Amino acid sequence: MGEEAYYIDKISDFIENNVLDESEKGFNQMVLYGRDVTIDEIESNAKRYPMMAERQVVIVKEAQDLSRTIEKLAQYAANPQPSTVLVLNYKYKKLDKRKALYKAIKKVGGVVFESKTMYENQVADWIRRVLAGQNYNISPKASQMLVEFLGTDLGKIDNELSKLKIVLPEGTQITPDHIEENIGISKDYNNFELRKAIGERNVVKAHRIAKYFGENPKDNPFVFTVYSLFSFFSQLLQLHGMTDRNPRSIASAIKVHPYFVTEYLDAAKNFPMKKVSYIIGVLREYDVKGKGVGANATPEGDLLKELLVKILG
């Protein structure tokens, strides 16, 4: 159960593919869908005895569609069929731990796995760990590009990594060029590069990226750019408040890869605390404008140009 569907699918697929032999699956494995079944039908299937096998597997996908009636399974959970492996994929929601079903599952030794959403600052490390386990490496900038473009949706990220693994041999270090060539994320025109240009006070580069964003608004939504810049300047504000300037301490505190600490230190020199506080206020103002409040239908590209003038002025 939980907000992050990626691990729910991974665990369920593993059970579906590995618990029974191929010869046993025909009679002893059933996949049901929450929108198509009732609790009574799930119970009926779960109470069956396996045929010519030690156990049977019943998987209920999209079980969140049964959220109004799911508690009715508590009676079965209190006395489950020992030879049945019953799997409930309860995506984007959580069972109420105070109610009977959750308590019954735990009491009989059932397993409840809660799949929590990963924070954005954790995803780049997750990408590195996943690739390392498959004999690939990835540069910090390349992993950050994926996070900037795909967010925290692990399923989407895994799909894109799978594409890379098809075209790149094992042992490859994945670079920004690989990301650009195979996934279509520009290595030069993205929010990561915009933040870096602003941090360096590179006015020409920042406006060049803004122009590209204005010409490609669907791929570079203004609201997302504002969010990215807000995160960046919030980290700078936190950095200004630190007395310990050890790179590892900074990386841990502001939740970035140590590789990027120097960029943040340079940006902190270019933007004193008072200026950072002012910019955070400006970003809040333009976040509202980007959502259509008080902007009089101003094109996103023009809003971003205005914003950069205020940030870099």
N, C-alpha and C positions, 0 to 999 in steps of 0.2 A: 504494500500500500504506500501511497505518498505522491508528492508532486512530480518527482523525477521518474518519467516512464522508462527511461533507458535500462535501468537495472531490473525493473519489473519484467520487461520483455526478455532480457538476457537470462535471468534465472528461470523464467517459464520455458523459454526455448531449450535451455539445457535439460530441464526435466523431461520435456516432450521428446527430445532426441536421444536421451541416455538411460532413462530408468528401465525401459523395456527393450528387449531385442526386437528386430524387425519382424520376426516370425510371430511375436506375441502381440504386436500393436493392432493387428486387424480386429481382434475380438476384445481387446482389453484396454484400448486407449480411445478416449473420447474428448473432443474439443467442443465446448459449448460457448455461446455468446450471450452476455447478460441481457441484451435487448430482445433476445429470441426465446428465452426460457423463463420458467418460474422456479421459485424455491422448491416446490414440490417435485419438479422434474429433476432438479439437481440432486435432491435427497434420494429420489428413486434410483438414479444412475449410480450414486455413491454407495448405495446399499447392496448393489449387485455383487455376486461372487465372481472372481476371475475365472476365465476358462483356460485350462491347461497352462496356468502360470501362477506364480506365487502372489502376484498383486495386479491390480488394474490402476490406471491413471485417468483421472477426470480433471480436465483443465477448464475453468470458466474464465474466458477472456472478457475484457470490458465489464467486469463485475460491478463497477460503479453505477452502471445503468440499473442495478438492483438496489440502489441505496435506500429506497423507501421500504423495502421488504427484507433486506439482508439480515436483519436481526432474527428473522424466523429460522435461520440456520443454527441458532444457538442450541436448539434441542438435539440436532444431529451432532453438532460439535462436542456436546457433553458425553456422547456415547457413539463415537465414530466407528465405521467398519474398519477393523484392523488391516484388512488386505487392500484397502483403497487409499491411493495417494490423491487427495483432493486439493487442487490448487486454485486459489481465487486471485485474479489480477485486478486489484482495486485501485485503479489509476486516478491520480489528481485529487484524491480524497484520502481520508484516514478513518478507520473504524474508531468509534468512541470507546476509549479504554475503560470507561466507567460502566459500559453496558455488558449484557450477558454474553454476547458472541465472543468478544475479545477475551473475556475472563474464561470462558469455556475452552477456547483454543489453547490458552496458556496452561490451564489446569491439566489438560490431558497430554501435555508435552508437545503440542503443535508449535509451529514456528511462525512468528509474525515478523516479517522484514519490512522496515520502514525506509523508503527510498526518499531521502531529503534532497531538495534543490541545492545544487552546488553554488556557492557564491562566486561572482565573477573573478575575484582575485585567486580562486582556487583552481580555475579551469585550465590555465596554462600549465600548471604542474601536473594536472590530470592527463593532459595531452602528452606531456613528456613521459609520464609513467607508462601509459598505454603503449606508446610507440617503442619505448625501451624494452618492454616485454615481447615485442614482435621484431626485435633486432633492427630498429630504426632510431635515429636521433633527429632532433629538430632544433633549429636555432631559436633563441629567445624572441627575436623579432618575428619570425615566422609563426610561432605559437601565438604571439600577441595579435598578429593579423587575423588569425582564425577566431580568436575570442572577440575582437572588435567587430568582425563581420557576422559571426554566427551566434554571438551571445553565449548563454549558458545551456543551450539545448544540446545535451550530450549525444542524442540520437543524430541530429544534423551533423555535428562535428564528426562522429564516427563514420557517417556515410562519406563525408569528404575525405577523411583519412583513408578509407577503403579505396577510393578512386586513386589517391596518390600511391598506395601500395601496389596497385595493378601496374602502374607505369614505371615505378622506381624499384630497383633491385634492393634486396635486404642489405643492411649495412650503410645505406644512404643517409646522409644528414640532410634533412628537408630544409630548404632555404626559402626566403621570400620569392626568389625567381621561380621555384617549383610551385609555390602557391599561386603566383600570378599566371603561370603558363597552364596549369592544370585545373585550377578552381575558378580563375577569373577575378580574383581580388587584386586590385592594383597595389603594387608594392610602394608606389610613390604618392598615390592620391587616396589616402584613407585617414580616419580620425587619429590613428596612432601618429602618422607623420605630421598631421596638423598640430597636434599637441606639442610634438617635438619642435616644430618650427616656431610656435608661439613661445615655448620655453626658452628658445635661443634668441628670441626677439628678431627672428629672420622674417621681416615684414614682406619681402618679395615672395618668398616661398609660401608663406601663410596665405597671401592673397591669390597666389597661383592655384593652390589647393582649393580655396574657397570658390574660385571661378569654375574649376572643374566640378565641384559639388553643385554649383548653381546650374550647370549644363546637364547634370545627371542626378536630378533630385530623387528619382525613384530608388536609386542605389545608395544614396547618401542623404537620408531624411534629416532635416534640420533639427528636429526634436531630439533625435539620437545624438547628433553632434553636440548639442547643448548639454545633454546628459554626460557625454564623454568629457567635455571640458569642465563641467561642474565637479566630476569625480577627480579630475586632475588638480584643480585649484583647491579642492577640499584637502587633498593629500599634501599640497604645498603649505596650506594653513597649519596642518598637523605637524609638518616638518619644522616650520618656524617656531613651534612651541616646544621643540625637543632641545634638550641640552646635550644629550649623548649623540655625537655625530659619527659614531662608528657605523660604517656601511651596513654591517649585518643588523645592527639595532634599527637603523632606518628602514631597511628592507622589511624587517619583521613588523615594525610599527605601522608603516603606510601600506603594507601588503603588496609589495612589488618584487619582482625578481631582482636579486643583487646586481645583475647586469645593468639595470636601468637606474641605479642609485645616483651615479654621476650626473645623469641628465636632470634629475630632480634637484640635486645640489646646485647645478648651474642655473636652473630655472628660479630657484629660491633667491639667488643673487640678483637676478634680473627683475624679480617681483617681490619687493618688500612686503611685510605682513599687512601693512595698511592698504597697499594696492591690491593684494590678494583678497582682502575683505571686501573692498569696493567691487572687484570683478565678480565675486560670488553673488553680490546683490544685483549686478547687471545681468548675470546669467539667469537668475530667477525671473527678472523682468522679461528677458527674451524667450524664456521657456513659455511664458504665458502668451507672448506675441506669436510664437511659433504654433500655438494651438488655436490661433485665430481670434484672440481677445485683444482688441485695440490696435490691430496691425493693419486694418483696412485692406485686407487681401494682398498685402505686400508679398512679392515673390520670395521664396525661401533664400534664393541666392543673394538678393538685396539685403535681407535680414542678416545673413551671415557677414556680409561686407560691413554693415553698420556695427555689428557686434565686434568684429576684429578691430575696427577703428577705436572703439571704446576700450578694448582690452590692451591694445598696443600703443594707444595714444599717451 
